[in-house]
């Protein structure tokens, strides 16, 4: 995880996430958390999955694993994932749809390529983020919600299409239930189009998916796979100068309390994470129905440490 030097007004930092190869050509870029920035608003985890085309007969197989104290948000650009969890949800997610899983006091889930797509070699490309829950909701009952693409609000104007995945922005409010002030949006710009990143939320960042975006009135811009963190209150105008571009906007109100991160667990109380580790090791989490595999607790898991 490195920072890219810059001298652009309104920009706090530019994070270059490393690539992790999980096997079979499936690569993940993890922009948050980093040694330089733990969270942006409530977002504590930001992963780009793929793009990848699996070989025939293969696919994604993430065995059941646990979470506490957070919500996972899955948003696909290509492909399909079958989600199963310990509250009984069985749901396919496709591009433009939103899976929001509230872990709260504890949930387990699996993510796999659907069986009917494996023979032809399925493709997969998307983003998964974790949203930390406010302390009042860290131990809320686990739940799952799915929203079809047509339920997610969007606006089009002057060559810009903004799809609001969660939270509020640009006069829109997503139907996805959240627990704190936030924004999470998919923004697509035609060549030459401009979008003003507004100061509607205290902390904001954007992640470039494709294309190049320049900062109007300044020299310099941003390329794919860069996470750009804005300074609080700053507003900049982005333009797609070399063809169309696409980016994800994320952020919201920061929490006053520190969040601890350990493996798949997030919580304000480090002892609660220790309890979750013991519960998973001793198989006290509710199981995912019809699943017989699981990811064991790492023997020597190392906590994420920050300066």
ChimeraX commands (.cxc) that place a marker at each C-alpha (Angstrom):
marker #1 position 0.00,0.00,0.00 radius 0.5
marker #1 position 1.60,3.24,-1.14 radius 0.5
marker #1 position 0.71,6.91,-1.47 radius 0.5
marker #1 position 1.11,8.80,-4.72 radius 0.5
marker #1 position 2.59,12.29,-4.33 radius 0.5
marker #1 position 0.39,15.14,-5.54 radius 0.5
marker #1 position 0.00,18.89,-5.23 radius 0.5
marker #1 position -3.71,19.19,-5.98 radius 0.5
marker #1 position -5.89,21.50,-3.93 radius 0.5
marker #1 position -8.65,19.80,-1.97 radius 0.5
marker #1 position -7.01,16.36,-2.07 radius 0.5
marker #1 position -5.82,14.84,1.21 radius 0.5
marker #1 position -4.13,11.73,-0.20 radius 0.5
marker #1 position -4.05,9.33,-3.15 radius 0.5
marker #1 position -3.80,5.66,-2.15 radius 0.5
marker #1 position -2.47,3.04,-4.56 radius 0.5
marker #1 position -3.90,-0.29,-3.35 radius 0.5
marker #1 position -1.85,-3.47,-3.75 radius 0.5
marker #1 position -3.09,-6.43,-5.77 radius 0.5
marker #1 position -3.58,-9.81,-4.10 radius 0.5
marker #1 position -3.83,-12.92,-6.27 radius 0.5
marker #1 position -6.23,-15.34,-4.59 radius 0.5
marker #1 position -5.59,-18.07,-7.14 radius 0.5
marker #1 position -6.92,-19.04,-10.60 radius 0.5
marker #1 position -6.25,-15.49,-11.77 radius 0.5
marker #1 position -8.74,-13.98,-9.31 radius 0.5
marker #1 position -7.23,-10.73,-8.09 radius 0.5
marker #1 position -8.38,-8.31,-5.41 radius 0.5
marker #1 position -7.28,-4.71,-4.86 radius 0.5
marker #1 position -7.78,-3.55,-1.25 radius 0.5
marker #1 position -7.87,0.24,-0.90 radius 0.5
marker #1 position -9.16,0.33,2.70 radius 0.5
marker #1 position -8.00,-0.16,5.36 radius 0.5
marker #1 position -4.46,1.01,4.76 radius 0.5
marker #1 position -1.54,2.04,6.90 radius 0.5
marker #1 position -2.23,5.59,5.76 radius 0.5
marker #1 position -5.99,5.70,6.20 radius 0.5
marker #1 position -8.17,3.42,8.29 radius 0.5
marker #1 position -11.64,4.70,7.37 radius 0.5
marker #1 position -13.47,7.25,5.22 radius 0.5
marker #1 position -16.72,8.06,6.97 radius 0.5
marker #1 position -18.14,4.67,8.04 radius 0.5
marker #1 position -16.31,2.79,5.25 radius 0.5
marker #1 position -13.62,0.59,6.76 radius 0.5
marker #1 position -13.03,-1.87,3.92 radius 0.5
marker #1 position -12.96,-1.28,0.16 radius 0.5
marker #1 position -12.15,-4.13,-2.24 radius 0.5
marker #1 position -12.21,-4.33,-6.01 radius 0.5
marker #1 position -12.87,-7.94,-7.06 radius 0.5
marker #1 position -11.57,-8.91,-10.50 radius 0.5
marker #1 position -12.17,-8.51,-13.35 radius 0.5
marker #1 position -11.68,-12.21,-13.98 radius 0.5
marker #1 position -12.92,-14.87,-16.39 radius 0.5
marker #1 position -12.80,-18.28,-14.72 radius 0.5
marker #1 position -11.98,-21.42,-16.66 radius 0.5
marker #1 position -14.84,-23.71,-17.60 radius 0.5
marker #1 position -16.09,-25.68,-14.60 radius 0.5
marker #1 position -14.57,-23.24,-12.11 radius 0.5
marker #1 position -15.83,-20.17,-10.30 radius 0.5
marker #1 position -15.82,-18.17,-7.10 radius 0.5
marker #1 position -16.00,-20.26,-3.92 radius 0.5
marker #1 position -15.82,-18.23,-0.71 radius 0.5
marker #1 position -16.73,-20.71,2.01 radius 0.5
marker #1 position -18.84,-19.69,5.02 radius 0.5
marker #1 position -17.07,-17.17,7.24 radius 0.5
marker #1 position -18.20,-14.85,10.06 radius 0.5
marker #1 position -18.63,-11.11,10.62 radius 0.5
marker #1 position -19.60,-8.86,13.53 radius 0.5
marker #1 position -20.07,-5.12,14.00 radius 0.5
marker #1 position -20.41,-4.15,10.34 radius 0.5
marker #1 position -22.50,-4.33,7.19 radius 0.5
marker #1 position -21.14,-5.77,3.94 radius 0.5
marker #1 position -22.20,-4.08,0.70 radius 0.5
marker #1 position -21.77,-6.01,-2.56 radius 0.5
marker #1 position -22.12,-4.26,-5.93 radius 0.5
marker #1 position -21.26,-5.98,-9.19 radius 0.5
marker #1 position -20.17,-4.51,-12.51 radius 0.5
marker #1 position -20.13,-7.89,-14.28 radius 0.5
marker #1 position -21.00,-11.48,-13.48 radius 0.5
marker #1 position -23.12,-13.03,-10.75 radius 0.5
marker #1 position -22.66,-14.25,-7.16 radius 0.5
marker #1 position -24.91,-16.50,-5.12 radius 0.5
marker #1 position -25.12,-15.30,-1.50 radius 0.5
marker #1 position -26.14,-17.59,1.36 radius 0.5
marker #1 position -26.13,-16.69,5.05 radius 0.5
marker #1 position -26.98,-17.94,8.51 radius 0.5
marker #1 position -30.28,-16.02,8.72 radius 0.5
marker #1 position -31.51,-18.15,5.81 radius 0.5
marker #1 position -30.99,-15.78,2.88 radius 0.5
marker #1 position -30.33,-17.30,-0.54 radius 0.5
marker #1 position -29.93,-14.56,-3.11 radius 0.5
marker #1 position -28.24,-14.12,-6.48 radius 0.5
marker #1 position -26.75,-10.69,-7.12 radius 0.5
marker #1 position -26.23,-9.28,-10.60 radius 0.5
marker #1 position -24.80,-6.02,-11.97 radius 0.5
marker #1 position -26.55,-2.91,-10.71 radius 0.5
marker #1 position -28.18,-4.72,-7.78 radius 0.5
marker #1 position -27.26,-4.21,-4.12 radius 0.5
marker #1 position -26.71,-6.82,-1.40 radius 0.5
marker #1 position -26.60,-5.23,2.07 radius 0.5
marker #1 position -25.85,-7.70,4.86 radius 0.5
marker #1 position -25.94,-6.40,8.43 radius 0.5
marker #1 position -23.69,-8.57,10.59 radius 0.5
marker #1 position -24.41,-6.82,13.89 radius 0.5
marker #1 position -24.05,-9.33,16.73 radius 0.5
marker #1 position -22.87,-12.02,14.33 radius 0.5
marker #1 position -23.58,-13.63,10.96 radius 0.5
marker #1 position -21.92,-16.18,8.68 radius 0.5
marker #1 position -22.22,-16.24,4.90 radius 0.5
marker #1 position -20.81,-17.77,1.73 radius 0.5
marker #1 position -20.34,-16.32,-1.77 radius 0.5
marker #1 position -20.11,-18.57,-4.81 radius 0.5
marker #1 position -20.52,-18.55,-8.57 radius 0.5
marker #1 position -23.91,-20.10,-9.41 radius 0.5
marker #1 position -23.67,-23.75,-10.46 radius 0.5
marker #1 position -25.53,-23.16,-13.72 radius 0.5
marker #1 position -22.89,-20.67,-14.89 radius 0.5
marker #1 position -19.75,-22.66,-14.09 radius 0.5
marker #1 position -19.63,-24.84,-17.19 radius 0.5
marker #1 position -19.11,-21.87,-19.48 radius 0.5
marker #1 position -16.47,-20.19,-17.28 radius 0.5
marker #1 position -18.18,-17.34,-15.41 radius 0.5
marker #1 position -16.88,-13.79,-15.31 radius 0.5
marker #1 position -16.79,-11.61,-12.23 radius 0.5
marker #1 position -16.07,-7.94,-11.57 radius 0.5
marker #1 position -17.31,-5.87,-8.69 radius 0.5
marker #1 position -16.78,-4.15,-5.40 radius 0.5
marker #1 position -17.32,-5.19,-1.83 radius 0.5
marker #1 position -17.19,-2.70,0.98 radius 0.5
marker #1 position -17.64,-2.95,4.71 radius 0.5
marker #1 position -19.52,-0.23,6.53 radius 0.5
marker #1 position -18.80,-0.06,10.26 radius 0.5
marker #1 position -21.88,0.26,12.44 radius 0.5
marker #1 position -22.36,3.02,15.05 radius 0.5
marker #1 position -21.82,1.78,18.62 radius 0.5
marker #1 position -25.59,1.78,19.27 radius 0.5
marker #1 position -26.04,-0.75,16.44 radius 0.5
marker #1 position -22.89,-2.89,16.67 radius 0.5
marker #1 position -24.88,-5.63,18.41 radius 0.5
marker #1 position -28.07,-5.29,16.38 radius 0.5
marker #1 position -29.70,-8.49,15.13 radius 0.5
marker #1 position -28.16,-9.78,11.89 radius 0.5
marker #1 position -30.20,-9.27,8.72 radius 0.5
marker #1 position -29.98,-9.20,4.93 radius 0.5
marker #1 position -31.59,-7.08,2.24 radius 0.5
marker #1 position -31.45,-7.19,-1.55 radius 0.5
marker #1 position -32.43,-4.44,-3.96 radius 0.5
marker #1 position -32.96,-4.90,-7.69 radius 0.5
marker #1 position -31.29,-2.49,-10.09 radius 0.5
marker #1 position -34.56,-0.71,-10.91 radius 0.5
marker #1 position -35.02,0.11,-7.22 radius 0.5
marker #1 position -31.73,1.99,-7.00 radius 0.5
marker #1 position -32.24,5.70,-7.85 radius 0.5
marker #1 position -30.19,7.41,-10.54 radius 0.5
marker #1 position -30.03,10.71,-12.38 radius 0.5
marker #1 position -28.66,11.59,-15.81 radius 0.5
marker #1 position -27.61,15.08,-16.87 radius 0.5
marker #1 position -24.97,16.60,-19.13 radius 0.5
marker #1 position -23.26,13.29,-19.84 radius 0.5
marker #1 position -23.14,12.16,-16.20 radius 0.5
marker #1 position -25.08,9.21,-14.75 radius 0.5
marker #1 position -25.09,8.91,-10.95 radius 0.5
marker #1 position -26.53,5.76,-9.37 radius 0.5
marker #1 position -26.97,6.07,-5.60 radius 0.5
marker #1 position -26.22,2.68,-4.05 radius 0.5
marker #1 position -26.70,3.78,-0.42 radius 0.5
marker #1 position -27.18,6.97,1.56 radius 0.5
marker #1 position -27.92,10.41,0.13 radius 0.5
marker #1 position -26.36,12.58,-2.56 radius 0.5
marker #1 position -27.30,15.08,-5.29 radius 0.5
marker #1 position -30.92,15.25,-4.15 radius 0.5
marker #1 position -31.35,11.47,-4.14 radius 0.5
marker #1 position -31.96,9.04,-1.26 radius 0.5
marker #1 position -31.33,5.32,-1.66 radius 0.5
marker #1 position -33.93,2.84,-0.32 radius 0.5
marker #1 position -31.11,0.74,1.14 radius 0.5
marker #1 position -31.41,0.96,4.93 radius 0.5
marker #1 position -28.28,2.39,6.54 radius 0.5
marker #1 position -27.34,3.11,10.15 radius 0.5
marker #1 position -25.42,6.40,9.79 radius 0.5
marker #1 position -24.95,9.34,7.44 radius 0.5
marker #1 position -23.22,8.12,4.28 radius 0.5
marker #1 position -22.92,8.21,0.53 radius 0.5
marker #1 position -22.03,5.39,-1.85 radius 0.5
marker #1 position -22.54,6.07,-5.55 radius 0.5
marker #1 position -21.58,4.76,-8.97 radius 0.5
marker #1 position -20.75,7.71,-11.26 radius 0.5
marker #1 position -20.29,7.31,-15.02 radius 0.5
marker #1 position -19.05,10.19,-17.17 radius 0.5
marker #1 position -19.18,10.41,-20.94 radius 0.5
marker #1 position -16.09,11.80,-22.67 radius 0.5
marker #1 position -15.77,15.47,-21.77 radius 0.5
marker #1 position -18.45,15.35,-19.05 radius 0.5
marker #1 position -17.93,17.10,-15.70 radius 0.5
marker #1 position -19.05,16.20,-12.16 radius 0.5
marker #1 position -18.73,18.37,-9.07 radius 0.5
marker #1 position -17.84,16.39,-5.95 radius 0.5
marker #1 position -19.88,18.30,-3.39 radius 0.5
marker #1 position -19.27,18.79,0.32 radius 0.5
marker #1 position -22.55,17.14,1.29 radius 0.5
marker #1 position -20.77,14.75,3.67 radius 0.5
marker #1 position -17.89,15.33,6.08 radius 0.5
marker #1 position -15.52,12.69,4.70 radius 0.5
marker #1 position -15.44,11.60,1.06 radius 0.5
marker #1 position -13.30,9.60,-1.30 radius 0.5
marker #1 position -13.63,8.29,-4.82 radius 0.5
marker #1 position -12.16,5.23,-6.48 radius 0.5
marker #1 position -11.49,5.29,-10.22 radius 0.5
marker #1 position -12.86,2.19,-11.96 radius 0.5
marker #1 position -12.01,3.08,-15.54 radius 0.5
marker #1 position -10.82,6.00,-17.63 radius 0.5
marker #1 position -8.94,9.09,-16.53 radius 0.5
marker #1 position -10.43,11.98,-14.57 radius 0.5
marker #1 position -8.79,15.38,-14.40 radius 0.5
marker #1 position -9.33,18.08,-11.78 radius 0.5
marker #1 position -10.72,21.13,-13.51 radius 0.5
marker #1 position -8.57,24.22,-13.08 radius 0.5
marker #1 position -5.57,22.19,-11.93 radius 0.5
marker #1 position -2.83,20.19,-13.58 radius 0.5
marker #1 position -3.09,16.49,-12.89 radius 0.5
marker #1 position -5.68,13.80,-12.50 radius 0.5
marker #1 position -6.37,10.23,-11.53 radius 0.5
marker #1 position -6.22,6.83,-13.18 radius 0.5
marker #1 position -7.88,3.44,-12.55 radius 0.5
marker #1 position -7.32,1.75,-9.18 radius 0.5
marker #1 position -6.51,4.99,-7.31 radius 0.5
marker #1 position -8.44,5.85,-4.15 radius 0.5
marker #1 position -8.55,9.62,-3.78 radius 0.5
marker #1 position -9.41,11.01,-0.33 radius 0.5
marker #1 position -10.73,14.57,-0.25 radius 0.5
marker #1 position -10.15,17.12,2.47 radius 0.5
marker #1 position -13.26,17.89,4.59 radius 0.5
marker #1 position -15.27,20.69,3.02 radius 0.5
marker #1 position -13.36,20.64,-0.27 radius 0.5
marker #1 position -15.25,20.67,-3.56 radius 0.5
marker #1 position -13.60,19.77,-6.85 radius 0.5
marker #1 position -14.85,19.35,-10.40 radius 0.5
marker #1 position -13.80,16.17,-12.17 radius 0.5
marker #1 position -13.82,15.84,-15.93 radius 0.5
marker #1 position -13.42,12.82,-18.20 radius 0.5
marker #1 position -10.75,14.16,-20.51 radius 0.5
marker #1 position -9.51,11.13,-22.43 radius 0.5
marker #1 position -12.76,9.29,-23.08 radius 0.5
marker #1 position -15.47,7.98,-20.76 radius 0.5
marker #1 position -14.71,7.35,-17.09 radius 0.5
marker #1 position -16.30,5.62,-14.12 radius 0.5
marker #1 position -15.75,6.08,-10.42 radius 0.5
marker #1 position -17.23,5.12,-7.05 radius 0.5
marker #1 position -17.93,7.87,-4.52 radius 0.5
marker #1 position -17.96,6.85,-0.83 radius 0.5
marker #1 position -17.95,8.52,2.56 radius 0.5
marker #1 position -20.07,9.98,5.32 radius 0.5
marker #1 position -19.91,11.06,8.92 radius 0.5
marker #1 position -16.86,9.75,10.82 radius 0.5
marker #1 position -17.33,7.97,14.15 radius 0.5
marker #1 position -15.95,9.46,17.38 radius 0.5
marker #1 position -14.73,6.06,18.57 radius 0.5
marker #1 position -11.89,4.00,17.10 radius 0.5
marker #1 position -12.82,0.79,15.29 radius 0.5
marker #1 position -10.72,-2.33,15.82 radius 0.5
marker #1 position -10.25,-4.68,12.86 radius 0.5
marker #1 position -9.27,-8.32,13.15 radius 0.5
marker #1 position -9.76,-10.79,10.31 radius 0.5
marker #1 position -13.49,-10.44,9.42 radius 0.5
marker #1 position -14.45,-8.71,12.65 radius 0.5
marker #1 position -14.94,-4.97,13.28 radius 0.5
marker #1 position -15.89,-3.50,16.64 radius 0.5
marker #1 position -15.27,-0.57,18.99 radius 0.5
marker #1 position -14.56,-3.02,21.86 radius 0.5
marker #1 position -11.44,-5.18,21.33 radius 0.5
marker #1 position -12.70,-7.75,23.86 radius 0.5
marker #1 position -15.81,-8.25,21.73 radius 0.5
marker #1 position -13.54,-9.25,18.85 radius 0.5
marker #1 position -11.76,-11.75,21.10 radius 0.5
marker #1 position -15.15,-13.23,21.98 radius 0.5
marker #1 position -16.08,-13.48,18.30 radius 0.5
marker #1 position -12.83,-15.33,17.60 radius 0.5
marker #1 position -13.61,-17.84,20.35 radius 0.5
marker #1 position -17.21,-18.22,19.12 radius 0.5
marker #1 position -16.13,-18.98,15.56 radius 0.5
marker #1 position -13.38,-21.36,16.66 radius 0.5
marker #1 position -15.88,-23.26,18.83 radius 0.5
marker #1 position -18.58,-23.10,16.11 radius 0.5
marker #1 position -21.06,-21.10,18.16 radius 0.5
marker #1 position -22.11,-18.93,15.20 radius 0.5
marker #1 position -25.35,-19.99,13.55 radius 0.5
marker #1 position -24.46,-22.09,10.48 radius 0.5
marker #1 position -25.23,-21.33,6.85 radius 0.5
marker #1 position -27.97,-23.83,5.86 radius 0.5
marker #1 position -26.93,-26.51,3.35 radius 0.5
marker #1 position -23.26,-25.51,3.58 radius 0.5
marker #1 position -20.76,-28.00,5.00 radius 0.5
marker #1 position -17.46,-26.19,4.39 radius 0.5
marker #1 position -16.19,-23.17,6.30 radius 0.5
marker #1 position -13.14,-20.97,6.63 radius 0.5
marker #1 position -11.43,-21.77,9.94 radius 0.5
marker #1 position -10.14,-19.09,12.26 radius 0.5
marker #1 position -6.53,-18.37,11.24 radius 0.5
marker #1 position -4.10,-20.07,13.60 radius 0.5
marker #1 position -2.01,-16.96,14.04 radius 0.5
marker #1 position -4.18,-14.07,12.83 radius 0.5
marker #1 position -2.38,-10.75,12.91 radius 0.5
marker #1 position -4.29,-7.60,13.81 radius 0.5
marker #1 position -4.27,-4.67,11.44 radius 0.5
marker #1 position -2.03,-2.04,13.04 radius 0.5
marker #1 position -1.88,1.66,12.33 radius 0.5
marker #1 position 0.41,4.49,13.43 radius 0.5
marker link #1:1,2 radius 0.2
marker link #1:2,3 radius 0.2
marker link #1:3,4 radius 0.2
marker link #1:4,5 radius 0.2
marker link #1:5,6 radius 0.2
marker link #1:6,7 radius 0.2
marker link #1:7,8 radius 0.2
marker link #1:8,9 radius 0.2
marker link #1:9,10 radius 0.2
marker link #1:10,11 radius 0.2
marker link #1:11,12 radius 0.2
marker link #1:12,13 radius 0.2
marker link #1:13,14 radius 0.2
marker link #1:14,15 radius 0.2
marker link #1:15,16 radius 0.2
marker link #1:16,17 radius 0.2
marker link #1:17,18 radius 0.2
marker link #1:18,19 radius 0.2
marker link #1:19,20 radius 0.2
marker link #1:20,21 radius 0.2
marker link #1:21,22 radius 0.2
marker link #1:22,23 radius 0.2
marker link #1:23,24 radius 0.2
marker link #1:24,25 radius 0.2
marker link #1:25,26 radius 0.2
marker link #1:26,27 radius 0.2
marker link #1:27,28 radius 0.2
marker link #1:28,29 radius 0.2
marker link #1:29,30 radius 0.2
marker link #1:30,31 radius 0.2
marker link #1:31,32 radius 0.2
marker link #1:32,33 radius 0.2
marker link #1:33,34 radius 0.2
marker link #1:34,35 radius 0.2
marker link #1:35,36 radius 0.2
marker link #1:36,37 radius 0.2
marker link #1:37,38 radius 0.2
marker link #1:38,39 radius 0.2
marker link #1:39,40 radius 0.2
marker link #1:40,41 radius 0.2
marker link #1:41,42 radius 0.2
marker link #1:42,43 radius 0.2
marker link #1:43,44 radius 0.2
marker link #1:44,45 radius 0.2
marker link #1:45,46 radius 0.2
marker link #1:46,47 radius 0.2
marker link #1:47,48 radius 0.2
marker link #1:48,49 radius 0.2
marker link #1:49,50 radius 0.2
marker link #1:50,51 radius 0.2
marker link #1:51,52 radius 0.2
marker link #1:52,53 radius 0.2
marker link #1:53,54 radius 0.2
marker link #1:54,55 radius 0.2
marker link #1:55,56 radius 0.2
marker link #1:56,57 radius 0.2
marker link #1:57,58 radius 0.2
marker link #1:58,59 radius 0.2
marker link #1:59,60 radius 0.2
marker link #1:60,61 radius 0.2
marker link #1:61,62 radius 0.2
marker link #1:62,63 radius 0.2
marker link #1:63,64 radius 0.2
marker link #1:64,65 radius 0.2
marker link #1:65,66 radius 0.2
marker link #1:66,67 radius 0.2
marker link #1:67,68 radius 0.2
marker link #1:68,69 radius 0.2
marker link #1:69,70 radius 0.2
marker link #1:70,71 radius 0.2
marker link #1:71,72 radius 0.2
marker link #1:72,73 radius 0.2
marker link #1:73,74 radius 0.2
marker link #1:74,75 radius 0.2
marker link #1:75,76 radius 0.2
marker link #1:76,77 radius 0.2
marker link #1:77,78 radius 0.2
marker link #1:78,79 radius 0.2
marker link #1:79,80 radius 0.2
marker link #1:80,81 radius 0.2
marker link #1:81,82 radius 0.2
marker link #1:82,83 radius 0.2
marker link #1:83,84 radius 0.2
marker link #1:84,85 radius 0.2
marker link #1:85,86 radius 0.2
marker link #1:86,87 radius 0.2
marker link #1:87,88 radius 0.2
marker link #1:88,89 radius 0.2
marker link #1:89,90 radius 0.2
marker link #1:90,91 radius 0.2
marker link #1:91,92 radius 0.2
marker link #1:92,93 radius 0.2
marker link #1:93,94 radius 0.2
marker link #1:94,95 radius 0.2
marker link #1:95,96 radius 0.2
marker link #1:96,97 radius 0.2
marker link #1:97,98 radius 0.2
marker link #1:98,99 radius 0.2
marker link #1:99,100 radius 0.2
marker link #1:100,101 radius 0.2
marker link #1:101,102 radius 0.2
marker link #1:102,103 radius 0.2
marker link #1:103,104 radius 0.2
marker link #1:104,105 radius 0.2
marker link #1:105,106 radius 0.2
marker link #1:106,107 radius 0.2
marker link #1:107,108 radius 0.2
marker link #1:108,109 radius 0.2
marker link #1:109,110 radius 0.2
marker link #1:110,111 radius 0.2
marker link #1:111,112 radius 0.2
marker link #1:112,113 radius 0.2
marker link #1:113,114 radius 0.2
marker link #1:114,115 radius 0.2
marker link #1:115,116 radius 0.2
marker link #1:116,117 radius 0.2
marker link #1:117,118 radius 0.2
marker link #1:118,119 radius 0.2
marker link #1:119,120 radius 0.2
marker link #1:120,121 radius 0.2
marker link #1:121,122 radius 0.2
marker link #1:122,123 radius 0.2
marker link #1:123,124 radius 0.2
marker link #1:124,125 radius 0.2
marker link #1:125,126 radius 0.2
marker link #1:126,127 radius 0.2
marker link #1:127,128 radius 0.2
marker link #1:128,129 radius 0.2
marker link #1:129,130 radius 0.2
marker link #1:130,131 radius 0.2
marker link #1:131,132 radius 0.2
marker link #1:132,133 radius 0.2
marker link #1:133,134 radius 0.2
marker link #1:134,135 radius 0.2
marker link #1:135,136 radius 0.2
marker link #1:136,137 radius 0.2
marker link #1:137,138 radius 0.2
marker link #1:138,139 radius 0.2
marker link #1:139,140 radius 0.2
marker link #1:140,141 radius 0.2
marker link #1:141,142 radius 0.2
marker link #1:142,143 radius 0.2
marker link #1:143,144 radius 0.2
marker link #1:144,145 radius 0.2
marker link #1:145,146 radius 0.2
marker link #1:146,147 radius 0.2
marker link #1:147,148 radius 0.2
marker link #1:148,149 radius 0.2
marker link #1:149,150 radius 0.2
marker link #1:150,151 radius 0.2
marker link #1:151,152 radius 0.2
marker link #1:152,153 radius 0.2
marker link #1:153,154 radius 0.2
marker link #1:154,155 radius 0.2
marker link #1:155,156 radius 0.2
marker link #1:156,157 radius 0.2
marker link #1:157,158 radius 0.2
marker link #1:158,159 radius 0.2
marker link #1:159,160 radius 0.2
marker link #1:160,161 radius 0.2
marker link #1:161,162 radius 0.2
marker link #1:162,163 radius 0.2
marker link #1:163,164 radius 0.2
marker link #1:164,165 radius 0.2
marker link #1:165,166 radius 0.2
marker link #1:166,167 radius 0.2
marker link #1:167,168 radius 0.2
marker link #1:168,169 radius 0.2
marker link #1:169,170 radius 0.2
marker link #1:170,171 radius 0.2
marker link #1:171,172 radius 0.2
marker link #1:172,173 radius 0.2
marker link #1:173,174 radius 0.2
marker link #1:174,175 radius 0.2
marker link #1:175,176 radius 0.2
marker link #1:176,177 radius 0.2
marker link #1:177,178 radius 0.2
marker link #1:178,179 radius 0.2
marker link #1:179,180 radius 0.2
marker link #1:180,181 radius 0.2
marker link #1:181,182 radius 0.2
marker link #1:182,183 radius 0.2
marker link #1:183,184 radius 0.2
marker link #1:184,185 radius 0.2
marker link #1:185,186 radius 0.2
marker link #1:186,187 radius 0.2
marker link #1:187,188 radius 0.2
marker link #1:188,189 radius 0.2
marker link #1:189,190 radius 0.2
marker link #1:190,191 radius 0.2
marker link #1:191,192 radius 0.2
marker link #1:192,193 radius 0.2
marker link #1:193,194 radius 0.2
marker link #1:194,195 radius 0.2
marker link #1:195,196 radius 0.2
marker link #1:196,197 radius 0.2
marker link #1:197,198 radius 0.2
marker link #1:198,199 radius 0.2
marker link #1:199,200 radius 0.2
marker link #1:200,201 radius 0.2
marker link #1:201,202 radius 0.2
marker link #1:202,203 radius 0.2
marker link #1:203,204 radius 0.2
marker link #1:204,205 radius 0.2
marker link #1:205,206 radius 0.2
marker link #1:206,207 radius 0.2
marker link #1:207,208 radius 0.2
marker link #1:208,209 radius 0.2
marker link #1:209,210 radius 0.2
marker link #1:210,211 radius 0.2
marker link #1:211,212 radius 0.2
marker link #1:212,213 radius 0.2
marker link #1:213,214 radius 0.2
marker link #1:214,215 radius 0.2
marker link #1:215,216 radius 0.2
marker link #1:216,217 radius 0.2
marker link #1:217,218 radius 0.2
marker link #1:218,219 radius 0.2
marker link #1:219,220 radius 0.2
marker link #1:220,221 radius 0.2
marker link #1:221,222 radius 0.2
marker link #1:222,223 radius 0.2
marker link #1:223,224 radius 0.2
marker link #1:224,225 radius 0.2
marker link #1:225,226 radius 0.2
marker link #1:226,227 radius 0.2
marker link #1:227,228 radius 0.2
marker link #1:228,229 radius 0.2
marker link #1:229,230 radius 0.2
marker link #1:230,231 radius 0.2
marker link #1:231,232 radius 0.2
marker link #1:232,233 radius 0.2
marker link #1:233,234 radius 0.2
marker link #1:234,235 radius 0.2
marker link #1:235,236 radius 0.2
marker link #1:236,237 radius 0.2
marker link #1:237,238 radius 0.2
marker link #1:238,239 radius 0.2
marker link #1:239,240 radius 0.2
marker link #1:240,241 radius 0.2
marker link #1:241,242 radius 0.2
marker link #1:242,243 radius 0.2
marker link #1:243,244 radius 0.2
marker link #1:244,245 radius 0.2
marker link #1:245,246 radius 0.2
marker link #1:246,247 radius 0.2
marker link #1:247,248 radius 0.2
marker link #1:248,249 radius 0.2
marker link #1:249,250 radius 0.2
marker link #1:250,251 radius 0.2
marker link #1:251,252 radius 0.2
marker link #1:252,253 radius 0.2
marker link #1:253,254 radius 0.2
marker link #1:254,255 radius 0.2
marker link #1:255,256 radius 0.2
marker link #1:256,257 radius 0.2
marker link #1:257,258 radius 0.2
marker link #1:258,259 radius 0.2
marker link #1:259,260 radius 0.2
marker link #1:260,261 radius 0.2
marker link #1:261,262 radius 0.2
marker link #1:262,263 radius 0.2
marker link #1:263,264 radius 0.2
marker link #1:264,265 radius 0.2
marker link #1:265,266 radius 0.2
marker link #1:266,267 radius 0.2
marker link #1:267,268 radius 0.2
marker link #1:268,269 radius 0.2
marker link #1:269,270 radius 0.2
marker link #1:270,271 radius 0.2
marker link #1:271,272 radius 0.2
marker link #1:272,273 radius 0.2
marker link #1:273,274 radius 0.2
marker link #1:274,275 radius 0.2
marker link #1:275,276 radius 0.2
marker link #1:276,277 radius 0.2
marker link #1:277,278 radius 0.2
marker link #1:278,279 radius 0.2
marker link #1:279,280 radius 0.2
marker link #1:280,281 radius 0.2
marker link #1:281,282 radius 0.2
marker link #1:282,283 radius 0.2
marker link #1:283,284 radius 0.2
marker link #1:284,285 radius 0.2
marker link #1:285,286 radius 0.2
marker link #1:286,287 radius 0.2
marker link #1:287,288 radius 0.2
marker link #1:288,289 radius 0.2
marker link #1:289,290 radius 0.2
marker link #1:290,291 radius 0.2
marker link #1:291,292 radius 0.2
marker link #1:292,293 radius 0.2
marker link #1:293,294 radius 0.2
marker link #1:294,295 radius 0.2
marker link #1:295,296 radius 0.2
marker link #1:296,297 radius 0.2
marker link #1:297,298 radius 0.2
marker link #1:298,299 radius 0.2
marker link #1:299,300 radius 0.2
marker link #1:300,301 radius 0.2
marker link #1:301,302 radius 0.2
marker link #1:302,303 radius 0.2
marker link #1:303,304 radius 0.2
marker link #1:304,305 radius 0.2
marker link #1:305,306 radius 0.2
marker link #1:306,307 radius 0.2
view
